[in-house]
Amino acid sequence: MRPQSAAPYAWTRVLLARSSNAHIGRAGEAACARWLRARGFRVLGERVATPHGELDLVAERGGELWCFEVKTSLARAAPSHFAPGARLSTRQRARVARAARACASDRGGSPPRLALVEVWIDPDGTSRDVRVHEWGSR
């Protein structure tokens, strides 16, 4: 329980210090998977390893393969104008694209659609907001 005298942002920093980035990332990936399933996607894999790197989520909907890169932030850990996806560099986008092509070729399908998913979670791990930004397709 938060002490009454603590400022909201100070409390978030304490939680962030106690939570590893990996834990926050896994919570975001789980929230994203739930969000995708609720919208008709069939999640085929989580943390899918390819020769070119790992894909956070691989899903299918309507016969199309989708590969998702998930970036997560605590909802109050950063100013509202800072999006988790800002941490995705051009080099990382290229790596995700290579990994997605490798994943698609392993499945014998057409080129996948690529999307960045930004997830904001509350300190208790529940998702507050999920935004999907498609950046590449066929």
N, C-alpha and C positions, 0 to 999 in steps of 0.2 A: 504494500500500500504506500502511496506517495505521501510524504510528510506535507502538512498543510502549508508550511512556509516555503516550500520549494517552488521555483518558477517552472512552468511546463517544459520549457526547453532544457532546463537543467536536468529534469527527470529523464527526458528522452536521451540525453547524453549519457546518463548513468546506465540506462538499459542498453544503449548502443555499445558502451564499453564492456558490458557483461555478455553481449551477444557477439559471436564471431560473424564475420562477413559471410562465411559459408552457411551458417544457420539462417541468416536473413535471406540469402540467395535461395536456399532450399524452400523456405516458407513462400517466397515469391513464385518459384516454379510450381509448387503445389497449388497456390491460388490461381495461377495461370491455367493449369491443367483443369481445375474445376470450372473456370470461366469458359474454356474451350468446349468442354463436354456439355455445358449448359446451352451452348450455341450450336450443337449438332456435330461437333468434331469428334472423331474417334482417335484418341491418343494412341499412337503406335509404339512410342518409346519415349523414355525420359533419360536424359544424360546419355545420348547415343554416341558411342565412340566410332570415329572414322579415322582413316590414315591422315586426314588433314586437321583433326581436332574434334572436339566434342560439340554436339548439338544439344541445347537444353531440352527442347521438346520437338518431337516429330509427330504430326497428326495428318489425318485424311478427312476430307469432306467432299462429297460429290465427285468422287473419283480423282480428286486433285491432292497431290502430296504437298504439305506445308511444313516448313522448318522454321522454328521459332528461337530467337535469342531473347532471353528474359533478363531484364535489369530491374533490380528492386531497391527501394529506399524506404526507411522508416518514414511514416507520414509526416512527423514533425521534426525530422532530423535535418531538414534543409529548407531554405526559403521556398515558397510555392512556385517561384519562377524557375527553379532548378529541377529539371526532369532527369530521372534515372538514366534515360537513354543517352544523355549527354556524355556518359562515360564510354559509349561505344565508338571506338576510333575507326577511321577508314581502314586501317590494317586489320582490325578485328572483323569488320564487315566482309573484307575480302576472304579472311579465313573461314568465316561462317558460310560464305557462298561456295567455297571449294569443298567444304565438308558436306554441304547440302547436295552438291552435284554428285559427290561420291556416294552418298546415301541413296540418292535416286537411281544411280546406275546399278547399285547392288540390288535394288528392287525391280530393275528392268523397266522403269517407267519413264515418263516424260520429265523434263526439268521441273524442279519444285518451285513453289512460291515461297518467298522469304519474307519474314516479318520480325520486327522488333516489338517486344511487349514490355511496356513499362508498368510496374506494379508498385503501388504505395501500400505499405502495411502498417497497421497500428502496432504499438509495442507488444500487445498480447498475441500478435501473429495473424490476426484477421485482416483480410484485404479490405482496403478502403477504396481504392480506385485501380482499374485495369484499363490500359489504353494500348491498342494494337496499331502499328504503323507498318504497312506493307512497303518494302523498299525494293524488292526485286521479284520478277516473275519471268517465267519462260523467256 
